[in-house]
Amino acid sequence: MPLSEQEQRLLDEMERNLYRNDADFVAAVSGRGRPNYRSIVLGVLLVLAGIGGLIAGVALQLLVVGIIGFAVMFTGVLLAITPSKRGAGAAPSPHTSRSSAGRNSGAGFMDRLNERWDRRQDGGS
């Protein structure tokens, strides 16, 4: 069902506000950085080895070999699709120290979001 003109305008306005107010969030979501090709290749090799183990387990009628093959295959998929932590740590954002301080104080993620929302509402009115 297509959006009405008013809904489309409202959606566009919300998107502009998101880009203007949460540039760091938008950068984190949209900019994933360079893929780690070594992890992708290793993951694909693990998937292929896992498929081989799974087929061998079925052919030999050994449940343990099939389960191990599946686990290796699953690990390979996770390794291939998980973003690298090296790219995230290479360019820390200026907000990193503030967010890590929030974690150390025991405040949860939702608590930090609520505090941030309250500060924006108080500053805007």
DSSP file (Angstrom, degrees, kcal/mol; ACC not computed):
  #  RESIDUE AA STRUCTURE BP1 BP2  ACC     N-H-->O    O-->H-N    N-H-->O    O-->H-N    TCO  KAPPA ALPHA  PHI   PSI    X-CA   Y-CA   Z-CA
    1    1 A M              0   0    0      0, 0.0     2,-0.0     0, 0.0     0, 0.0   0.000 360.0 360.0 360.0 122.0    0.0    0.0    0.0
    2    2 A P        -     0   0    0      0, 0.0     2,-0.2     0, 0.0     0, 0.0  -0.288 360.0-107.4 -70.6 154.2    1.6    3.3   -1.1
    3    3 A L        -     0   0    0      1,-0.1     2,-0.0     2,-0.1     0, 0.0  -0.506  32.0-116.1 -78.1 146.8    2.2    6.1    1.4
    4    4 A S     >  -     0   0    0     -2,-0.2     4,-2.4     1,-0.1     5,-0.2  -0.289  31.7-103.2 -73.8 169.3    0.0    9.2    1.2
    5    5 A E  H  > S+     0   0    0      1,-0.2     4,-2.3     2,-0.2     5,-0.2   0.890 122.8  49.6 -63.0 -39.7    1.6   12.5    0.4
    6    6 A Q  H  > S+     0   0    0      2,-0.2     4,-2.4     1,-0.2    -1,-0.2   0.906 111.3  48.6 -66.6 -41.6    1.5   13.6    4.0
    7    7 A E  H  > S+     0   0    0      2,-0.2     4,-2.5     1,-0.2    -2,-0.2   0.889 111.0  50.8 -65.6 -38.2    3.0   10.4    5.3
    8    8 A Q  H  X S+     0   0    0     -4,-2.4     4,-2.5     2,-0.2    -2,-0.2   0.914 110.7  48.5 -65.6 -42.1    5.8   10.7    2.7
    9    9 A R  H  X S+     0   0    0     -4,-2.3     4,-2.4     2,-0.2    -2,-0.2   0.913 112.1  49.4 -62.8 -42.3    6.5   14.3    3.8
   10   10 A L  H  X S+     0   0    0     -4,-2.4     4,-2.4     2,-0.2    -2,-0.2   0.907 111.1  49.4 -63.5 -42.2    6.6   13.2    7.4
   11   11 A L  H  X S+     0   0    0     -4,-2.5     4,-2.2     2,-0.2    -2,-0.2   0.910 110.9  49.6 -63.3 -43.1    8.9   10.3    6.7
   12   12 A D  H  X S+     0   0    0     -4,-2.5     4,-2.3     2,-0.2    -2,-0.2   0.896 111.0  50.1 -62.3 -40.6   11.3   12.6    4.7
   13   13 A E  H  X S+     0   0    0     -4,-2.4     4,-2.4     2,-0.2    -2,-0.2   0.904 110.0  50.0 -65.0 -41.5   11.3   15.1    7.6
   14   14 A M  H  X S+     0   0    0     -4,-2.4     4,-2.2     1,-0.2    -1,-0.2   0.900 110.6  50.3 -63.3 -40.0   12.1   12.3   10.1
   15   15 A E  H  X S+     0   0    0     -4,-2.2     4,-2.4     2,-0.2    -2,-0.2   0.912 109.8  49.8 -65.2 -42.3   14.9   11.1    7.9
   16   16 A R  H  X S+     0   0    0     -4,-2.3     4,-2.3     1,-0.2    -2,-0.2   0.914 111.3  49.6 -62.3 -42.0   16.4   14.7    7.6
   17   17 A N  H  X S+     0   0    0     -4,-2.4     4,-3.1     2,-0.2     5,-0.4   0.887 109.4  52.1 -64.1 -38.2   16.2   15.1   11.4
   18   18 A L  H  X S+     0   0    0     -4,-2.2     4,-2.4     1,-0.2     8,-0.2   0.941 111.5  45.6 -62.6 -47.1   17.9   11.7   11.9
   19   19 A Y  H  < S+     0   0    0     -4,-2.4    -2,-0.2     1,-0.2    -1,-0.2   0.874 118.0  44.3 -64.2 -36.6   20.8   12.7    9.6
   20   20 A R  H  < S+     0   0    0     -4,-2.3     3,-0.4    -5,-0.2    -2,-0.2   0.916 124.0  31.2 -75.2 -43.4   21.1   16.1   11.2
   21   21 A N  H  < S+     0   0    0     -4,-3.1     3,-0.2     1,-0.2     2,-0.2   0.815 126.0  36.9 -89.1 -32.0   20.8   15.0   14.9
   22   22 A D     X  +     0   0    0     -4,-2.4     4,-2.4    -5,-0.4    -1,-0.2  -0.432  62.7 145.5-121.4  57.6   22.4   11.6   14.9
   23   23 A A  H  > S+     0   0    0     -3,-0.4     4,-2.3     1,-0.2     5,-0.2   0.867  75.9  53.4 -63.1 -35.9   25.2   11.8   12.4
   24   24 A D  H  > S+     0   0    0     -3,-0.2     4,-1.9     2,-0.2    -1,-0.2   0.889 109.6  48.0 -67.3 -37.5   27.3    9.4   14.5
   25   25 A F  H  > S+     0   0    0      2,-0.2     4,-2.3     1,-0.2     5,-0.2   0.923 112.1  49.2 -65.8 -44.5   24.5    6.8   14.5
   26   26 A V  H  X S+     0   0    0     -4,-2.4     4,-2.9    -8,-0.2     5,-0.4   0.899 111.1  50.1 -62.6 -40.7   24.0    7.1   10.7
   27   27 A A  H  X S+     0   0    0     -4,-2.3     4,-1.8     1,-0.2    -1,-0.2   0.885 111.2  49.2 -65.0 -37.8   27.7    6.8   10.1
   28   28 A A  H  < S+     0   0    0     -4,-1.9    -2,-0.2    -5,-0.2    -1,-0.2   0.876 117.1  40.8 -69.2 -36.8   27.8    3.6   12.3
   29   29 A V  H  < S+     0   0    0     -4,-2.3    -2,-0.2    -5,-0.1    -3,-0.2   0.920 125.0  32.7 -78.0 -45.2   24.8    2.1   10.5
   30   30 A S  H  < S+     0   0    0     -4,-2.9     2,-1.0    -5,-0.2    -3,-0.2   0.861 110.9  62.4 -85.0 -35.5   25.6    3.0    6.9
   31   31 A G     <  +     0   0    0     -4,-1.8    -1,-0.2    -5,-0.4     3,-0.1  -0.753  50.2 162.8 -97.1  96.6   29.4    2.9    6.9
   32   32 A R        -     0   0    0     -2,-1.0    -1,-0.2     1,-0.3     2,-0.1   0.607  40.2-140.1 -87.0 -11.4   30.6   -0.6    7.7
   33   33 A G        -     0   0    0     -3,-0.1    -1,-0.3    50,-0.1    55,-0.0  -0.372  48.1 -19.7  84.1-168.1   34.1    0.0    6.4
   34   34 A R  S    S-     0   0    0     -2,-0.1    50,-0.3    -3,-0.1    53,-0.1  -0.536  70.0-116.9 -78.1 139.5   36.2   -2.4    4.5
   35   35 A P        -     0   0    0      0, 0.0     2,-1.1     0, 0.0     3,-0.1  -0.463  24.3-118.1 -71.8 149.6   35.2   -6.1    4.6
   36   36 A N     >  -     0   0    0      1,-0.2     4,-1.8    -2,-0.1     3,-0.3  -0.769  29.2-172.2 -89.6  98.5   37.8   -8.4    6.1
   37   37 A Y  H  > S+     0   0    0     -2,-1.1     4,-2.7     1,-0.2     5,-0.2   0.801  80.4  60.2 -66.3 -30.1   38.6  -10.7    3.2
   38   38 A R  H  > S+     0   0    0      1,-0.2     4,-2.5     2,-0.2    -1,-0.2   0.923 107.1  45.9 -64.2 -42.7   40.7  -13.0    5.2
   39   39 A S  H  > S+     0   0    0     -3,-0.3     4,-2.6     2,-0.2    -2,-0.2   0.883 112.4  51.4 -66.3 -37.8   37.7  -13.8    7.5
   40   40 A I  H  X S+     0   0    0     -4,-1.8     4,-2.5     2,-0.2    -2,-0.2   0.937 112.5  44.8 -64.7 -46.0   35.4  -14.2    4.5
   41   41 A V  H  X S+     0   0    0     -4,-2.7     4,-2.4     2,-0.2    -2,-0.2   0.922 115.0  47.9 -64.9 -44.0   37.8  -16.7    2.8
   42   42 A L  H  X S+     0   0    0     -4,-2.5     4,-2.3    -5,-0.2    -1,-0.2   0.899 111.9  51.0 -64.0 -39.0   38.4  -18.6    6.0
   43   43 A G  H  X S+     0   0    0     -4,-2.6     4,-2.4     2,-0.2    -2,-0.2   0.909 109.8  48.9 -63.5 -42.4   34.6  -18.7    6.7
   44   44 A V  H  X S+     0   0    0     -4,-2.5     4,-2.5     2,-0.2    -2,-0.2   0.903 111.1  50.5 -64.5 -40.6   33.9  -20.1    3.2
   45   45 A L  H  X S+     0   0    0     -4,-2.4     4,-2.4     1,-0.2    -2,-0.2   0.899 110.8  49.3 -64.3 -39.2   36.6  -22.7    3.6
   46   46 A L  H  X S+     0   0    0     -4,-2.3     4,-2.7     2,-0.2    -2,-0.2   0.890 109.5  52.0 -66.2 -38.1   35.1  -23.7    7.0
   47   47 A V  H  X S+     0   0    0     -4,-2.4     4,-2.6     2,-0.2    -2,-0.2   0.933 110.8  47.5 -62.6 -44.8   31.6  -23.9    5.4
   48   48 A L  H  X S+     0   0    0     -4,-2.5     4,-2.2     1,-0.2    -2,-0.2   0.913 113.3  47.8 -63.6 -41.7   33.0  -26.2    2.7
   49   49 A A  H  X S+     0   0    0     -4,-2.4     4,-2.5     2,-0.2    -1,-0.2   0.896 111.8  51.2 -64.8 -39.0   34.7  -28.4    5.3
   50   50 A G  H  X S+     0   0    0     -4,-2.7     4,-2.6     2,-0.2    -2,-0.2   0.895 108.5  50.4 -65.0 -40.3   31.6  -28.5    7.3
   51   51 A I  H  X S+     0   0    0     -4,-2.6     4,-2.7     2,-0.2     5,-0.2   0.916 110.7  50.4 -63.2 -41.6   29.5  -29.5    4.4
   52   52 A G  H  X S+     0   0    0     -4,-2.2     4,-2.6     1,-0.2    -2,-0.2   0.919 111.7  47.4 -60.9 -42.9   32.0  -32.3    3.7
   53   53 A G  H  X S+     0   0    0     -4,-2.5     4,-2.4     2,-0.2    16,-0.3   0.881 111.4  51.1 -64.9 -38.1   31.8  -33.4    7.3
   54   54 A L  H  X S+     0   0    0     -4,-2.6     4,-1.9    15,-0.2    -2,-0.2   0.926 112.4  45.3 -65.0 -44.8   28.0  -33.3    7.2
   55   55 A I  H  X S+     0   0    0     -4,-2.7     4,-2.9     2,-0.2    -2,-0.2   0.901 113.0  51.2 -65.1 -40.8   28.0  -35.5    4.0
   56   56 A A  H  X S+     0   0    0     -4,-2.6     4,-2.8    -5,-0.2     6,-0.2   0.899 108.3  52.3 -63.5 -39.6   30.6  -37.8    5.5
   57   57 A G  H  X>S+     0   0    0     -4,-2.4     5,-2.2     8,-0.2     4,-0.6   0.884 112.7  44.3 -63.6 -38.1   28.5  -38.2    8.7
   58   58 A V  H  <5S+     0   0    0     -4,-1.9     3,-0.4     3,-0.2    -2,-0.2   0.920 115.0  48.4 -70.9 -43.4   25.4  -39.1    6.6
   59   59 A A  H  <5S+     0   0    0     -4,-2.9    -2,-0.2     1,-0.2    -3,-0.2   0.898 119.0  38.4 -65.0 -39.8   27.3  -41.5    4.4
   60   60 A L  H  <5S-     0   0    0     -4,-2.8    -1,-0.2    -5,-0.2    -2,-0.2   0.523 106.6-127.8 -87.1  -4.9   29.0  -43.2    7.3
   61   61 A Q  T  <5 +     0   0    0     -4,-0.6     2,-0.6    -3,-0.4    -3,-0.2   0.894  60.2 143.2  56.2  44.0   25.8  -43.0    9.4
   62   62 A L     >< -     0   0    0     -5,-2.2     4,-1.8    -6,-0.2    -1,-0.2  -0.947  37.5-164.4-115.2 110.5   27.7  -41.5   12.3
   63   63 A L  H  > S+     0   0    0     -2,-0.6     4,-2.4     1,-0.2     5,-0.2   0.868  87.3  56.4 -61.9 -39.0   25.7  -38.9   14.0
   64   64 A V  H  > S+     0   0    0      1,-0.2     4,-2.4     2,-0.2    -1,-0.2   0.902 106.4  49.4 -63.2 -42.1   28.7  -37.3   15.8
   65   65 A V  H  > S+     0   0    0      1,-0.2     4,-2.3     2,-0.2    -8,-0.2   0.897 111.7  49.5 -65.2 -40.1   30.5  -36.7   12.6
   66   66 A G  H  X S+     0   0    0     -4,-1.8     4,-2.2    -9,-0.2    -2,-0.2   0.896 111.3  48.6 -65.3 -40.5   27.4  -35.0   11.1
   67   67 A I  H  X S+     0   0    0     -4,-2.4     4,-2.4     2,-0.2    -2,-0.2   0.907 112.1  48.4 -66.7 -41.8   26.9  -32.8   14.1
   68   68 A I  H  X S+     0   0    0     -4,-2.4     4,-2.5     2,-0.2    -2,-0.2   0.905 110.9  51.7 -64.5 -40.6   30.6  -31.8   14.1
   69   69 A G  H  X S+     0   0    0     -4,-2.3     4,-2.3   -16,-0.3   -15,-0.2   0.904 110.5  48.3 -61.5 -41.6   30.3  -31.0   10.4
   70   70 A F  H  X S+     0   0    0     -4,-2.2     4,-2.7     2,-0.2    -2,-0.2   0.910 110.9  50.5 -65.1 -41.6   27.2  -28.9   11.0
   71   71 A A  H  X S+     0   0    0     -4,-2.4     4,-2.4     2,-0.2    -2,-0.2   0.902 111.4  48.0 -63.7 -40.9   29.0  -27.0   13.8
   72   72 A V  H  X S+     0   0    0     -4,-2.5     4,-2.1     2,-0.2    -1,-0.2   0.911 112.6  49.3 -64.9 -41.9   32.0  -26.3   11.6
   73   73 A M  H  X S+     0   0    0     -4,-2.3     4,-2.0     2,-0.2    -2,-0.2   0.919 111.6  48.4 -63.0 -44.3   29.7  -25.1    8.8
   74   74 A F  H  X S+     0   0    0     -4,-2.7     4,-2.3     1,-0.2    -2,-0.2   0.900 110.5  51.4 -63.8 -42.2   27.8  -22.8   11.2
   75   75 A T  H  X S+     0   0    0     -4,-2.4     4,-2.5     1,-0.2    -1,-0.2   0.887 108.2  52.8 -62.1 -39.6   31.1  -21.4   12.6
   76   76 A G  H  X S+     0   0    0     -4,-2.1     4,-2.1     2,-0.2    -1,-0.2   0.898 108.6  49.2 -63.5 -41.2   32.3  -20.7    9.1
   77   77 A V  H  X S+     0   0    0     -4,-2.0     4,-2.0     2,-0.2     5,-0.2   0.936 112.3  48.1 -63.6 -46.0   29.1  -18.8    8.3
   78   78 A L  H  X S+     0   0    0     -4,-2.3     4,-1.6     1,-0.2    -2,-0.2   0.908 112.1  49.6 -61.3 -41.9   29.4  -16.7   11.4
   79   79 A L  H  < S+     0   0    0     -4,-2.5    -1,-0.2     1,-0.2    -2,-0.2   0.882 111.7  48.9 -64.3 -38.2   33.0  -16.0   10.7
   80   80 A A  H  < S+     0   0    0     -4,-2.1    -1,-0.2     1,-0.2    -2,-0.2   0.841 118.0  37.5 -72.8 -33.1   32.3  -14.9    7.2
   81   81 A I  H  < S+     0   0    0     -4,-2.0    -1,-0.2    -5,-0.1    -2,-0.2   0.615  90.6 100.1 -98.0 -11.7   29.4  -12.5    8.0
   82   82 A T  S  < S-     0   0    0     -4,-1.6     3,-0.1    -5,-0.2   -43,-0.0  -0.596  76.7-120.8 -76.3 128.8   30.7  -11.0   11.3
   83   83 A P        -     0   0    0      0, 0.0     2,-0.1     0, 0.0    -1,-0.1  -0.353  33.5-101.4 -67.7 150.6   32.2   -7.5   10.8
   84   84 A S     >  -     0   0    0    -50,-0.3     4,-0.6     1,-0.1     3,-0.1  -0.445  16.1-149.2 -75.2 143.9   35.8   -7.2   11.8
   85   85 A K  H  > S+     0   0    0      1,-0.2     4,-1.8     2,-0.2     5,-0.2   0.670  91.8  72.4 -81.8 -18.6   36.6   -5.5   15.1
   86   86 A R  H  > S+     0   0    0      1,-0.2     4,-1.0     2,-0.2    -1,-0.2   0.886  96.3  48.8 -64.5 -39.8   39.8   -4.2   13.7
   87   87 A G  H  > S+     0   0    0      1,-0.2     4,-0.7     2,-0.2    -1,-0.2   0.837 110.1  51.6 -70.3 -32.4   38.0   -1.6   11.5
   88   88 A A  H  < S+     0   0    0     -4,-0.6     3,-0.2     1,-0.2    -1,-0.2   0.857 112.5  44.9 -72.8 -34.3   35.9   -0.4   14.4
   89   89 A G  H  < S+     0   0    0     -4,-1.8    -1,-0.2     1,-0.2    -2,-0.2   0.644  99.4  71.7 -84.0 -13.6   38.9    0.2   16.7
   90   90 A A  H  < S+     0   0    0     -4,-1.0    -1,-0.2     1,-0.3    -2,-0.2   0.856 107.3  30.3 -71.9 -34.5   41.0    1.9   14.0
   91   91 A A  S  < S-     0   0    0     -4,-0.7    -1,-0.3    -3,-0.2     2,-0.1  -0.735  79.0-165.3-127.6  83.5   39.0    5.1   13.9
   92   92 A P        -     0   0    0      0, 0.0    -3,-0.1     0, 0.0    -4,-0.0  -0.405  18.8-126.8 -69.9 144.8   37.5    5.8   17.3
   93   93 A S    >   -     0   0    0      1,-0.1     3,-1.6    -2,-0.1     4,-0.3  -0.463  20.7-112.6 -85.5 161.8   34.8    8.5   17.3
   94   94 A P  T 3  S+     0   0    0      0, 0.0     4,-0.3     0, 0.0     3,-0.3   0.686 116.4  60.8 -67.5 -14.9   34.9   11.5   19.6
   95   95 A H  T 3> S+     0   0    0      1,-0.2     4,-2.2     2,-0.1     5,-0.2   0.449  78.8  91.9 -88.8  -0.6   31.8   10.1   21.4
   96   96 A T  H <> S+     0   0    0     -3,-1.6     4,-2.5     1,-0.2     5,-0.2   0.912  83.8  48.9 -63.6 -44.4   33.7    6.9   22.4
   97   97 A S  H  > S+     0   0    0     -3,-0.3     4,-1.9    -4,-0.3    -1,-0.2   0.890 111.8  49.6 -65.6 -37.5   34.9    8.1   25.8
   98   98 A R  H  > S+     0   0    0     -4,-0.3     4,-1.7     2,-0.2    -1,-0.2   0.915 112.8  46.3 -67.0 -41.9   31.4    9.4   26.8
   99   99 A S  H  X S+     0   0    0     -4,-2.2     4,-1.6     1,-0.2    -2,-0.2   0.874 112.1  50.2 -70.8 -35.1   29.7    6.1   25.8
  100  100 A S  H  X S+     0   0    0     -4,-2.5     4,-2.0     1,-0.2    -1,-0.2   0.858 108.3  53.4 -70.7 -32.3   32.3    4.0   27.6
  101  101 A A  H  X S+     0   0    0     -4,-1.9     4,-1.4    -5,-0.2    -1,-0.2   0.880 106.8  53.0 -66.0 -36.2   31.9    6.2   30.7
  102  102 A G  H  <>S+     0   0    0     -4,-1.7     5,-1.1     1,-0.2     4,-0.3   0.861 108.4  50.1 -65.8 -35.1   28.2    5.5   30.6
  103  103 A R  H ><5S+     0   0    0     -4,-1.6     3,-1.2     1,-0.2    -2,-0.2   0.894 108.8  51.5 -69.9 -38.8   28.9    1.7   30.5
  104  104 A N  H 3<5S+     0   0    0     -4,-2.0    -1,-0.2     1,-0.3    -2,-0.2   0.788 100.5  62.6 -70.6 -25.6   31.2    1.9   33.5
  105  105 A S  T 3<5S-     0   0    0     -4,-1.4    -1,-0.3    -5,-0.1    -2,-0.2   0.548 115.7-111.3 -78.4  -4.3   28.6    3.7   35.6
  106  106 A G  T < 5 +     0   0    0     -3,-1.2     2,-0.2     1,-0.3    -3,-0.1   0.434  69.1 143.3  92.6  -1.3   26.2    0.8   35.3
  107  107 A A      < -     0   0    0     -5,-1.1    -1,-0.3     1,-0.1    -2,-0.1  -0.546  45.5-130.2 -74.7 137.1   23.7    2.6   33.2
  108  108 A G     >  -     0   0    0     -2,-0.2     4,-2.3    -3,-0.1     5,-0.2  -0.262  24.6-100.8 -80.5 172.2   22.0    0.3   30.6
  109  109 A F  H  > S+     0   0    0      1,-0.2     4,-2.1     2,-0.2     5,-0.1   0.919 123.1  47.1 -59.6 -46.7   21.7    1.1   26.9
  110  110 A M  H  > S+     0   0    0      1,-0.2     4,-2.6     2,-0.2    -1,-0.2   0.858 109.4  54.9 -67.1 -34.3   18.0    2.1   27.2
  111  111 A D  H  > S+     0   0    0      2,-0.2     4,-2.5     1,-0.2    -1,-0.2   0.922 108.4  48.3 -63.3 -43.2   18.8    4.3   30.2
  112  112 A R  H  X S+     0   0    0     -4,-2.3     4,-2.4     2,-0.2    -2,-0.2   0.905 111.8  49.9 -64.1 -40.3   21.5    6.2   28.2
  113  113 A L  H  X S+     0   0    0     -4,-2.1     4,-2.4     2,-0.2    -2,-0.2   0.915 110.9  49.4 -64.1 -41.5   19.1    6.6   25.3
  114  114 A N  H  X S+     0   0    0     -4,-2.6     4,-2.5     2,-0.2    -2,-0.2   0.903 111.1  49.3 -64.4 -40.7   16.4    7.9   27.7
  115  115 A E  H  X S+     0   0    0     -4,-2.5     4,-2.3     2,-0.2    -1,-0.2   0.913 111.6  49.3 -63.6 -41.9   18.8   10.4   29.3
  116  116 A R  H  X S+     0   0    0     -4,-2.4     4,-2.0     2,-0.2    -2,-0.2   0.904 111.1  49.8 -63.9 -41.2   19.9   11.6   25.8
  117  117 A W  H  X S+     0   0    0     -4,-2.4     4,-2.3     2,-0.2    -2,-0.2   0.924 110.3  50.3 -62.7 -44.7   16.3   12.0   24.8
  118  118 A D  H  X S+     0   0    0     -4,-2.5     4,-2.5     1,-0.2     5,-0.2   0.897 108.8  51.9 -61.5 -41.6   15.5   14.0   27.9
  119  119 A R  H  X S+     0   0    0     -4,-2.3     4,-2.2     1,-0.2    -1,-0.2   0.905 110.6  48.7 -62.4 -40.3   18.5   16.3   27.4
  120  120 A R  H  X S+     0   0    0     -4,-2.0     4,-1.9     1,-0.2    -2,-0.2   0.908 111.8  48.5 -65.7 -41.2   17.4   17.0   23.8
  121  121 A Q  H  X S+     0   0    0     -4,-2.3     4,-1.2     2,-0.2    -2,-0.2   0.900 113.2  47.2 -67.6 -39.7   13.8   17.8   24.9
  122  122 A D  H  < S+     0   0    0     -4,-2.5    -1,-0.2     1,-0.2    -2,-0.2   0.884 115.1  45.9 -67.9 -38.0   15.0   20.1   27.7
  123  123 A G  H  < S+     0   0    0     -4,-2.2    -2,-0.2    -5,-0.2    -1,-0.2   0.791 111.5  52.5 -75.0 -27.9   17.4   21.9   25.4
  124  124 A G  H  <        0   0    0     -4,-1.9    -1,-0.2     1,-0.2    -2,-0.2   0.736 360.0 360.0 -82.6 -23.4   14.9   22.2   22.6
  125  125 A S     <        0   0    0     -4,-1.2    -1,-0.2    -5,-0.1    -2,-0.2   0.465 360.0 360.0-101.0 360.0   12.0   23.8   24.5
